[in-house]
Amino acid sequence: MSDCRIACVCALLLVLAGAGSAHAAVAGVDGQHLSLNYTLPVKVAPAKAYAAVIDVAHWWSSDHTYSGSAANLHMDARAGGCFCEKLPGGGVEHMRVVLAMPDKLLRLRGGLGPLQSGALNGTLTFQFKPSSGGTTIEVNYLVAGYVDGGFEKIASGVDQVLAEQLQHLQQFANTVKATRVGKKP
């Protein structure tokens, strides 16, 4: 089998393996902004889905932390609360909670990962909608401002990393009884 054919088969298998997972779409991108939309169906009520989102240490990948351990992450789900990470002798604020409506809406502001060093504004919104099978979590990440080289250059990478985290969230919400209220440890 040729290398091209193997690559195509592998790509198809990845797409099929992701069926039923978080659905993502780059809704818009240009030199000044990036908009990503995701839909995550979960099999729990909105209260449990909201609790799962807040319990970020259990679904965010350690590979995408500064400390190398997701156990150092926490989210204080109140206006002004922090999605932060403990570091030896310090810490990092990933995002700031700007709106917390338990079981309905959670909105954070900031730049995730390398976006933090850019001159930009980012808004990450989780909306929880009851559905016949549980809850649909609609996620939107809108980022605008200046990024060296423009957002077109980084859009697929940002989408890939965030989609990976949201797939972990979806799995966590569906398999674990999330009950934490997201307070600082």
Beta strands, then each sheet from edge to edge (+ up, - down):
strand 1: 23-29
strand 2: 33-42
strand 3: 73-75
strand 4: 82-87
strand 5: 90-101
strand 6: 105-109
strand 7: 119-131
strand 8: 134-146
sheet 1: 1+ 2- 8+ 7- 6+ 5- 4+ 3-
end
